[in-house]
Amino acid sequence: MRTIETFSIKFDNDNVVYEVGDVISGFVHLKLNDSIKCKAIYLRFRGKASTEWLDDIAPIIRTGFSNITRCCNDKFVLEERVNIWGKGKGGMLGTTDGKYLAVGEHRFPFRLRLPREELPCSFEGQYGFVRYFASCILQRHRAADITVREGFTILGQPVDFKTMPEIQDQMGREQQKRVSCCVGPSSHIVLTAGTNRHGYIPGDKIAIKVDLENNSDRRVTRVNAALLQEVKYEGKKVGSGKKCERSTVRIAKGLTSAGCRAHGRLTWTGKAITLPPVPPSELQGCPFIDIRYFVQIQAFISGAPSCLEINFPVIVQTVPASRLVQQGEGRLFLVDNVHSVRPTLPPYQEDDFNHMSLLPPPPAYDDVCSET
């Protein structure tokens, strides 16, 4: 029979989503089939931002091999400790150092207020991440420590667009950009497009206006609109310390429609892209991961070597936790038809962040606020 039947961290109301300044509370559940001698039980709350990739330098022609350099960067964005039983490294809670925990069930409550300074939003990317974990360590007497871990999500600092003059000035105004594409003598195609505003939160609808005037003899085959997410990662080369960068671009959401015939016209009215659950722009609080969003409009012309293209930068901010409502065990939903199911993490095997790339991530922003 195992000495420890149950050892787990339980958050109050199964809440795993927090904002800057929120209180994380819950209890540690410990069930023993036999008494155990231990020094202390404490919780460690940690958050880490990290980037890592392999940079392939130009191959050496003679040997056929290439030099591969590892680029990486990391920073702890949260480090807090809470003692819940016995004498811990951070101080003494009693005179139980080296004493026995009796057979049966034990519940050790905990409470921690997150720092009010800026914490980056949880993020999972191709070359980097921002992850948050709560680890509970049972320090045994003359034996290896026992650790359990639970991940949680930080939404970041909610921003009120009313406090951002540059955003409010552009709300309700249409952006326009005229692009001409010469495809024959005295013929051209004009694409005019706009969005209803610059600032959004997940669940908002990005209203798109398109007016395509085809004064050429060629057909416009289709028109696409897409929300693009560009992520830039910064790192340092191991050994030299030289700065290096990587970037990725992906389509977060898109829509398409048929084009128009020669000397025809196409107008979009009532078309919109619903902003999916994505991390906020810039990823404030993380100095080496930067996120930008663009609305891209493309018109493809029959026989033309390139398409007409317009890009509009948009700003995405986080969903305030007050808009996330608990519904059943581990389920959250957003008032704008966005919901989430809390994922289950495999058992944790290491008590450190030294091998973070090998560990399963905690719930990411996309998991917490996924579309219905």
C-alpha positions in Angstrom: 0.0 0.0 0.0 1.3 3.4 -0.9 2.1 5.8 1.9 0.6 8.8 0.0 -2.8 8.1 -1.5 -3.5 11.6 -2.7 -1.4 14.7 -3.1 -2.8 17.5 -5.2 -3.4 21.3 -5.5 -7.0 22.5 -5.7 -7.9 26.1 -6.6 -11.0 27.6 -5.2 -14.0 27.1 -7.5 -11.7 25.3 -9.9 -10.5 28.8 -11.1 -7.3 28.7 -13.1 -7.7 32.1 -14.7 -6.3 35.2 -13.0 -5.4 38.9 -13.7 -2.7 41.1 -12.2 -3.5 41.8 -8.5 -5.9 38.9 -8.2 -5.9 36.5 -5.2 -5.0 32.9 -5.9 -6.6 30.7 -3.2 -7.3 27.1 -2.6 -6.0 24.2 -0.6 -3.5 21.3 -0.8 -5.2 17.9 -0.4 -3.0 15.2 1.2 -4.3 11.8 2.1 -2.0 9.4 3.9 -2.3 5.6 4.4 0.6 5.7 6.8 2.2 8.4 8.9 5.1 10.3 7.3 7.9 12.3 8.8 8.5 15.6 7.0 10.1 19.0 7.6 7.7 21.3 5.8 5.1 21.7 3.1 5.2 24.9 1.0 3.9 26.2 -2.3 6.0 27.9 -5.0 4.3 30.1 -7.6 6.5 30.7 -10.6 6.1 32.1 -14.1 8.7 31.9 -16.8 9.1 33.5 -20.2 11.4 31.7 -22.6 12.5 31.6 -26.2 14.6 28.9 -27.9 15.5 27.7 -31.4 18.4 26.3 -33.4 20.0 28.7 -35.8 21.4 26.9 -38.9 24.5 28.8 -40.2 25.5 28.5 -43.9 26.8 24.9 -44.6 30.5 24.2 -45.0 30.7 23.2 -48.6 33.7 21.0 -48.4 32.6 18.8 -45.6 28.8 18.9 -46.3 28.2 19.8 -42.6 26.7 22.9 -41.2 27.2 24.7 -37.9 24.1 24.8 -35.7 23.9 27.4 -33.0 21.4 27.4 -30.1 19.6 30.7 -29.5 17.7 31.2 -26.3 16.5 33.7 -23.7 14.6 33.3 -20.5 13.3 35.3 -17.5 11.3 34.5 -14.4 8.4 36.9 -14.4 6.9 35.6 -11.2 8.5 34.0 -8.1 6.5 33.7 -4.9 6.6 31.3 -2.0 3.9 30.3 0.6 4.6 28.1 3.6 1.6 26.0 4.6 3.0 23.6 7.2 6.1 23.2 9.3 9.4 24.9 9.0 10.2 26.0 5.4 13.2 27.7 3.9 11.2 31.0 3.9 10.5 30.8 7.7 8.9 28.8 10.4 5.2 28.3 10.8 5.5 26.2 14.0 7.6 23.8 15.8 6.9 20.8 13.6 10.3 20.5 12.0 11.0 16.8 11.6 7.6 15.7 13.0 5.1 13.2 11.7 1.9 13.8 9.7 -0.7 11.4 10.9 -2.7 8.9 8.9 -5.8 10.3 7.2 -6.8 13.3 5.1 -5.2 16.7 5.5 -6.3 20.1 3.9 -3.8 22.9 3.9 -5.4 26.2 2.7 -3.3 28.8 0.9 -3.8 32.3 -0.3 -1.5 34.5 -2.5 -2.2 37.9 -4.0 -0.5 38.3 -7.4 1.8 41.3 -7.8 0.1 44.4 -9.1 3.0 45.1 -11.5 2.7 44.0 -15.1 2.7 40.2 -15.7 2.8 39.0 -19.3 -0.2 37.0 -20.5 0.1 33.2 -20.8 1.4 32.4 -24.3 2.4 29.3 -26.3 4.3 29.9 -29.5 6.5 28.1 -32.0 9.8 29.4 -30.5 8.8 30.6 -27.1 6.3 30.6 -24.3 5.1 32.3 -21.1 3.9 29.7 -18.5 2.7 29.8 -14.9 2.8 27.0 -12.4 2.0 26.4 -8.8 4.1 23.7 -7.2 3.6 22.1 -3.8 6.7 20.6 -2.2 6.6 18.1 0.6 10.0 18.2 2.3 10.6 14.8 3.8 13.0 13.9 6.6 16.1 12.2 5.2 14.3 11.4 1.9 13.7 12.9 -1.4 11.1 15.7 -1.6 7.8 15.0 -3.2 6.3 17.6 -5.6 3.0 18.1 -7.4 2.2 20.9 -9.9 -0.8 22.7 -11.3 -0.7 25.2 -14.1 -2.7 28.4 -14.2 -3.3 31.1 -16.7 -2.6 34.8 -16.5 -4.7 37.0 -18.7 -2.5 40.0 -18.3 -3.6 43.5 -17.5 -7.0 44.4 -19.0 -6.9 47.8 -20.8 -9.8 50.1 -21.1 -9.8 51.5 -24.7 -11.4 54.7 -23.3 -8.1 55.5 -21.6 -6.2 55.2 -24.9 -6.7 58.4 -26.9 -5.0 57.0 -30.0 -7.6 54.2 -30.1 -10.6 56.3 -29.2 -9.8 58.9 -31.9 -10.0 56.2 -34.6 -13.1 54.3 -33.3 -15.9 54.3 -35.8 -13.6 55.8 -38.5 -12.8 54.0 -41.7 -9.2 53.6 -42.8 -8.7 53.7 -46.5 -5.8 52.9 -48.8 -6.0 53.1 -52.6 -3.8 50.7 -54.5 -3.6 50.7 -58.3 -2.4 47.7 -60.4 -1.6 48.4 -64.0 -2.6 45.3 -66.0 -2.8 46.9 -69.5 -2.8 50.2 -71.3 -5.0 52.7 -69.6 -6.5 50.1 -67.3 -6.3 49.8 -63.6 -7.9 48.2 -60.6 -8.6 50.1 -57.4 -9.1 48.5 -54.1 -10.4 50.5 -51.1 -10.8 48.8 -47.8 -11.4 49.7 -44.2 -12.2 48.4 -40.7 -14.6 49.9 -38.2 -11.9 50.6 -35.5 -8.4 49.8 -34.3 -8.9 48.2 -30.9 -10.6 44.8 -30.1 -10.9 42.1 -27.5 -11.6 38.4 -28.2 -15.2 37.9 -29.2 -15.5 41.3 -30.9 -16.4 41.5 -34.6 -14.0 43.2 -36.9 -16.3 44.8 -39.5 -14.6 45.0 -42.9 -15.6 47.2 -45.8 -14.3 46.5 -49.3 -14.9 48.4 -52.5 -13.2 46.9 -55.6 -13.4 48.9 -58.9 -12.2 46.8 -61.9 -11.5 49.0 -64.9 -9.4 46.4 -66.6 -10.1 43.6 -69.1 -9.0 41.0 -66.6 -11.2 39.1 -64.1 -10.7 39.4 -60.3 -10.8 35.7 -59.3 -11.4 36.2 -55.5 -11.0 38.5 -52.6 -9.6 37.4 -49.2 -9.7 39.0 -45.8 -7.6 37.6 -42.9 -6.5 38.4 -39.4 -2.7 37.8 -39.3 -0.7 37.3 -36.1 3.0 38.1 -36.3 5.2 37.0 -33.4 8.8 38.1 -33.1 11.2 36.2 -30.8 14.5 37.5 -29.5 17.3 35.4 -28.2 21.1 35.3 -27.7 23.5 32.9 -29.3 25.0 30.4 -26.8 28.7 31.1 -26.6 28.9 34.5 -28.3 25.9 36.2 -26.7 25.1 37.8 -30.1 21.5 38.9 -30.5 19.3 36.8 -32.9 15.7 37.0 -33.9 13.0 34.7 -35.3 9.5 35.6 -36.5 6.4 33.7 -37.5 3.2 34.8 -39.2 0.0 32.8 -39.1 -3.6 33.4 -40.1 -5.7 33.6 -37.0 -9.0 33.9 -38.8 -10.1 34.6 -42.4 -12.9 34.7 -44.9 -13.1 34.7 -48.7 -15.5 35.5 -51.5 -15.7 35.4 -55.3 -14.3 38.4 -57.2 -15.8 40.2 -60.1 -15.7 40.2 -63.9 -13.8 42.6 -66.1 -15.1 46.1 -65.9 -17.1 45.1 -62.9 -17.4 46.2 -59.3 -17.4 44.3 -55.9 -18.6 45.8 -52.6 -18.5 44.1 -49.2 -21.2 45.1 -46.7 -22.0 43.3 -43.5 -18.9 41.1 -43.6 -16.9 40.6 -40.4 -14.2 38.5 -38.8 -14.9 37.4 -35.2 -11.7 37.9 -33.3 -10.7 34.5 -31.9 -9.1 34.0 -28.5 -5.6 35.3 -29.0 -3.0 36.8 -26.7 -2.9 40.6 -26.5 -0.7 42.8 -28.7 2.9 43.4 -27.7 2.7 40.8 -24.8 3.6 43.5 -22.3 5.9 42.4 -19.5 7.9 40.0 -21.7 10.9 41.8 -23.2 11.8 39.3 -25.9 8.4 38.2 -27.3 6.4 40.7 -29.3 3.0 40.1 -30.9 1.4 42.2 -33.6 -1.9 41.8 -35.5 -2.9 42.9 -39.0 -6.1 42.7 -41.0 -5.0 41.8 -44.6 -7.2 42.3 -47.7 -6.1 40.7 -50.9 -7.6 40.8 -54.4 -6.3 38.1 -56.8 -6.3 39.1 -60.5 -6.4 36.5 -63.4 -3.0 36.3 -65.1 -1.4 39.0 -62.9 2.0 38.1 -61.2 0.9 39.6 -57.9 -2.3 40.5 -56.0 -3.5 43.8 -54.6 -2.9 43.9 -50.9 -3.8 46.2 -48.0 -2.7 45.7 -44.4 -4.3 47.4 -41.4 -2.6 47.1 -38.0 -5.1 46.4 -35.2 -4.6 46.3 -31.4 -5.8 43.3 -29.4 -6.2 43.5 -25.6 -7.1 40.8 -23.1 -10.6 39.8 -21.9 -11.2 41.0 -18.3 -11.7 38.0 -16.0 -15.0 39.7 -14.8 -16.4 38.7 -18.2 -15.5 35.0 -17.7 -18.4 33.2 -16.0 -18.1 29.9 -14.2 -20.4 27.2 -15.6 -20.0 23.7 -14.2 -16.8 22.0 -13.2 -13.8 23.6 -14.9 -15.8 25.3 -17.6 -15.7 29.0 -18.3 -17.5 31.0 -20.9 -17.3 34.5 -22.2 -20.3 36.7 -22.7 -19.4 37.1 -26.4 -19.9 33.5 -27.2 -16.4 32.4 -26.3 -15.8 29.6 -23.8 -13.2 27.3 -22.5 -12.8 23.9 -20.9 -10.0 23.5 -18.4 -7.4 21.1 -19.7 -6.0 18.3 -17.6 -2.2 18.2 -17.2 -0.2 15.0 -17.1 1.6 14.3 -13.8 4.6 16.5 -13.2 8.0 14.8 -12.9 10.6 17.6 -12.2 10.6 20.3 -9.5 12.3 23.0 -11.5 12.1 24.9 -14.8 15.4 23.6 -16.0 13.6 21.3 -18.5 10.6 23.5 -19.3 10.7 22.6 -23.0 10.0 19.0 -22.0 7.1 19.7 -19.8 3.5 20.0 -20.8 2.3 23.7 -20.8 -0.4 25.0 -18.4 -3.7 26.3 -19.9 -2.9 28.9 -22.4 -4.9 32.0 -23.3 -6.4 30.2 -26.3 -7.5 27.3 -24.1 -9.1 29.6 -21.6 -11.1 31.6 -24.1 -11.7 29.3 -27.1 -14.5 29.8 -29.6 -17.8 27.9 -29.4 
